[in-house]
Amino acid sequence: MTRTHSWIDGRLTNNEAPVIASSVVDPTTCDESTLTDALPEQGCFTTVRVEAGRPTYLQEHLLRLQRDASTLGLMGLDLDVCRRALVELAAAAFTDQPHEQGIIRLTLSHTPAHASASSATSVVATARPLNPLPAQWQAISASCPHPGPRAWGGAKLVSRALYDSGTQEARAANAQEALFFDEADRLIEGSISNLLFVLPDGSPGTPPLERGPVAGIARALCVDRLPDLREVDLSRPALDELQCLFAINAVRGAVPISHLDGVALGTADSATRDEWLEKIRRALCREKTA
């Protein structure tokens, strides 16, 4: 990467962008107020994959930002500014290595200097390289239960104590993902991804949005482009009967989850799993025109 790695309210800069800290839930206590009282006023964000100096799923990310900003009451958002931030930073941050894959995180929040002004929305983007991960992921069951649906719907909030705690638990276990179950022991989502699974009858499913997962871009594309995909409540014991399970997000695409808590997942053979993986990747490869 070049030294240019941030875009702050209208201009590229070599300075570090301000980071809004997110507290981390203690998984030994799972304090309910910490889990449920996230801070939507801190803002929302989206995470964009960069390939060959260009942001992928650009239009989808802009639509997500527009939707989430409206949900959170972030007024005066200019999508052209967000577009400029993503396009300019993607080109500038990876100029020296145009074939390097990267990530841009674009955050929307109330401008710190005008926190009381509802019409001010700050746009901050930061770039970093995309670190490689295994072709198949290990997952753990997160210690804290998922709180279920919340007032801000599927918006991707800056305040991510629950998800960050799951990610830390996964890393400590040398896993790549933490799966969250709600109080009824239903599968909801991962700490960094939505989930797609193949049921014993061979039909694809995904946890319902009404249960409270983040409304991810990859999930929306799969729902739109896989005609047989339906929303299905899945209990923890039912995972043992799945043909296969996939983590899906707009940065990593689709990745098979091979183990949960050290136990192998999936009754399908490798050929069937790879066939489903290809179906999902084809659904994700057709982008809308920016």
C-alpha positions in Angstrom: 0.0 0.0 0.0 1.0 3.6 -0.4 1.1 6.0 2.6 -2.3 7.4 1.6 -4.7 5.3 3.7 -7.5 7.5 4.8 -10.3 9.7 3.4 -11.7 12.2 5.9 -14.6 14.4 5.2 -13.7 15.2 1.6 -10.0 14.7 1.2 -7.4 12.0 1.0 -4.8 12.0 3.8 -1.8 10.2 5.2 -3.1 10.8 8.7 -4.7 8.1 10.8 -8.5 8.4 10.8 -10.2 8.7 14.1 -11.5 5.4 15.5 -14.7 5.1 17.4 -13.9 2.6 20.2 -16.2 -0.3 20.8 -16.3 -1.9 24.2 -16.0 -5.7 24.4 -18.5 -7.9 26.2 -17.1 -10.1 28.9 -18.2 -13.5 27.8 -18.2 -14.8 31.3 -21.0 -12.4 32.3 -22.7 -11.5 29.0 -24.3 -8.5 30.8 -27.7 -8.0 29.1 -27.5 -4.2 29.2 -24.1 -4.3 27.4 -25.6 -6.7 24.8 -28.7 -4.7 24.1 -27.8 -1.1 24.7 -25.6 -0.6 21.6 -25.0 3.0 20.6 -26.8 3.7 17.3 -26.0 7.4 17.6 -22.3 6.5 17.1 -23.1 5.7 13.5 -22.9 2.9 11.0 -20.3 1.5 8.6 -19.7 -0.7 5.6 -16.7 -2.8 4.7 -15.7 -2.9 1.1 -13.3 -5.2 -0.7 -10.9 -3.6 -3.2 -9.6 -5.4 -6.2 -7.3 -4.0 -8.9 -7.7 -0.5 -7.2 -11.5 -0.6 -7.5 -14.2 -1.0 -4.8 -16.4 -4.1 -5.4 -20.2 -4.0 -4.9 -20.0 -0.2 -5.0 -23.7 0.4 -5.7 -24.7 -2.1 -3.1 -22.5 -0.5 -0.5 -23.9 2.9 -1.3 -27.5 1.7 -1.0 -26.6 0.1 2.4 -25.1 3.3 3.7 -28.2 5.2 2.6 -30.6 2.7 4.2 -28.6 2.5 7.5 -28.1 6.3 7.7 -31.9 6.8 7.3 -32.6 4.2 10.0 -30.2 5.9 12.4 -31.3 9.4 11.7 -28.0 10.5 10.2 -29.2 13.5 8.1 -27.8 15.2 5.1 -25.9 12.2 3.7 -24.5 12.8 0.2 -24.0 9.5 -1.5 -21.8 11.1 -4.1 -19.3 12.0 -1.3 -19.4 8.3 -0.2 -18.8 7.2 -3.7 -15.8 9.6 -4.1 -14.4 8.4 -0.8 -14.5 4.7 -1.9 -13.3 5.2 -5.4 -10.5 7.7 -4.6 -9.2 5.9 -1.6 -9.2 2.5 -3.4 -7.2 4.0 -6.2 -4.8 5.9 -4.0 -4.2 3.3 -1.3 -3.2 0.6 -3.7 -1.4 2.5 -6.5 2.0 0.9 -5.8 0.5 -2.6 -5.9 -2.5 -2.5 -8.2 -3.1 -6.3 -8.0 -3.2 -6.3 -4.2 -6.5 -7.0 -2.6 -7.6 -4.7 0.2 -10.3 -3.5 2.5 -11.9 -0.1 3.0 -14.0 0.6 6.0 -16.3 3.6 5.5 -18.0 5.0 8.6 -20.9 7.5 8.8 -21.4 9.4 12.1 -22.4 12.8 13.4 -19.6 15.3 12.9 -17.7 15.5 16.2 -17.5 19.3 16.1 -21.3 19.5 15.6 -22.7 16.5 17.5 -25.9 18.4 18.3 -26.5 19.3 14.6 -28.7 16.5 13.2 -27.9 17.7 9.6 -24.1 17.0 9.9 -22.9 13.5 8.9 -19.2 12.8 8.8 -17.7 10.4 6.2 -14.5 8.7 7.2 -12.8 5.9 5.2 -9.7 3.9 6.0 -7.8 1.3 3.9 -5.8 -1.7 4.8 -4.5 -4.9 3.0 -6.8 -8.0 2.9 -5.2 -10.7 5.0 -5.4 -14.2 3.7 -7.6 -16.7 5.5 -8.0 -20.5 5.0 -10.2 -21.9 2.3 -12.4 -23.5 4.9 -13.2 -21.9 8.3 -13.3 -23.3 11.8 -16.0 -21.8 13.9 -16.9 -21.7 17.6 -20.2 -21.1 19.4 -20.1 -17.6 20.9 -20.4 -17.6 24.7 -22.9 -14.7 24.7 -26.4 -15.2 23.3 -27.6 -13.1 20.4 -30.0 -10.4 21.7 -32.5 -10.9 18.8 -34.2 -8.1 16.8 -33.4 -4.5 17.7 -34.8 -1.1 17.0 -32.3 -0.3 14.2 -33.1 -3.5 12.3 -30.2 -4.9 10.2 -28.1 -1.8 10.3 -24.3 -2.4 10.7 -23.5 -0.2 13.7 -20.1 1.2 14.7 -20.9 0.0 18.3 -20.2 -3.7 17.9 -19.3 -5.0 21.4 -21.2 -8.3 20.9 -19.6 -9.0 17.6 -16.1 -7.9 18.6 -16.3 -10.2 21.6 -17.2 -13.1 19.4 -14.3 -12.4 17.0 -11.9 -12.3 19.9 -13.2 -15.6 21.2 -12.8 -17.1 17.8 -9.2 -15.9 17.5 -8.3 -17.2 20.9 -9.5 -20.6 19.7 -7.6 -20.4 16.4 -10.9 -20.2 14.6 -12.1 -17.7 11.9 -15.7 -17.2 13.0 -18.0 -17.2 16.0 -21.6 -18.3 15.6 -24.3 -16.6 17.6 -27.4 -18.4 18.8 -30.4 -16.6 20.5 -32.0 -17.5 23.8 -34.2 -20.0 22.0 -31.0 -21.7 20.7 -31.7 -20.6 17.1 -28.8 -19.9 14.8 -28.7 -16.2 13.9 -25.4 -15.1 12.4 -21.6 -15.0 12.7 -19.5 -12.3 14.2 -18.3 -11.2 10.7 -20.7 -12.8 8.3 -24.2 -14.0 7.6 -24.8 -17.7 7.2 -26.2 -19.9 4.4 -26.8 -23.6 4.9 -28.0 -26.6 2.9 -30.7 -28.5 4.7 -31.0 -32.3 4.7 -33.5 -32.3 1.8 -31.0 -30.4 -0.3 -32.7 -27.0 -0.2 -30.8 -23.8 0.8 -31.7 -21.7 3.8 -30.6 -18.7 5.8 -31.6 -17.4 9.3 -34.6 -15.0 9.0 -33.9 -11.2 9.2 -36.7 -10.9 11.7 -34.5 -12.7 14.2 -32.0 -9.8 14.2 -28.9 -10.5 12.0 -27.1 -7.7 10.2 -28.7 -7.2 6.8 -25.5 -8.1 4.9 -24.9 -7.4 1.2 -23.9 -10.9 0.3 -27.0 -12.2 2.1 -29.3 -9.9 0.1 -27.6 -10.9 -3.2 -28.1 -14.6 -2.4 -31.7 -14.1 -1.4 -32.3 -12.3 -4.7 -30.3 -14.6 -7.0 -30.8 -18.1 -5.5 -34.5 -18.9 -6.3 -34.8 -21.8 -3.9 -33.2 -20.0 -0.9 -35.7 -19.4 2.0 -35.5 -18.1 5.5 -35.4 -20.9 8.0 -35.2 -21.1 11.8 -32.4 -23.6 12.6 -31.9 -24.9 16.1 -28.4 -25.8 17.4 -29.1 -29.6 17.3 -30.2 -29.3 13.7 -26.7 -28.2 12.6 -25.7 -31.8 12.9 -28.0 -32.7 10.1 -27.0 -30.0 7.6 -25.4 -31.0 4.3 -23.1 -27.9 4.6 -22.8 -24.5 6.1 -21.3 -21.3 4.6 -20.2 -18.0 5.9 -21.1 -15.2 3.4 -20.1 -11.6 3.3 -19.2 -9.0 0.7 -15.4 -9.0 1.6 -14.7 -12.8 1.8 -17.5 -14.0 -0.5 -18.6 -17.5 0.4 -16.5 -19.8 2.7 -17.4 -23.3 3.9 -17.5 -23.7 7.6 -16.0 -27.2 8.2 -16.0 -27.4 12.0 -17.9 -26.0 14.9 -16.4 -26.2 18.4 -13.9 -28.8 17.0 -16.5 -31.1 15.6 -16.9 -31.7 11.8 -19.9 -30.1 10.2 -21.8 -31.3 7.1 -23.1 -34.6 5.8 -22.4 -33.8 2.2 -19.4 -35.1 0.3 -16.8 -32.7 -1.0 -18.2 -32.7 -4.5 -21.7 -31.6 -3.3 -20.2 -29.0 -1.0 -18.1 -27.6 -3.8 -21.1 -27.5 -6.1 -23.0 -25.4 -3.6 -20.0 -23.2 -3.1 -19.8 -22.5 -6.8 -23.6 -21.7 -6.9 -23.2 -19.2 -4.2 -20.1 -17.6 -5.7 -21.8 -17.3 -9.0 -24.7 -15.5 -7.3 -22.2 -13.1 -5.7 -20.2 -12.4 -8.8 -22.8 -10.4 -10.7 -22.7 -6.9 -9.5 -25.1 -4.0 -10.1 -23.9 -1.2 -12.2 -22.3 1.5 -10.1 
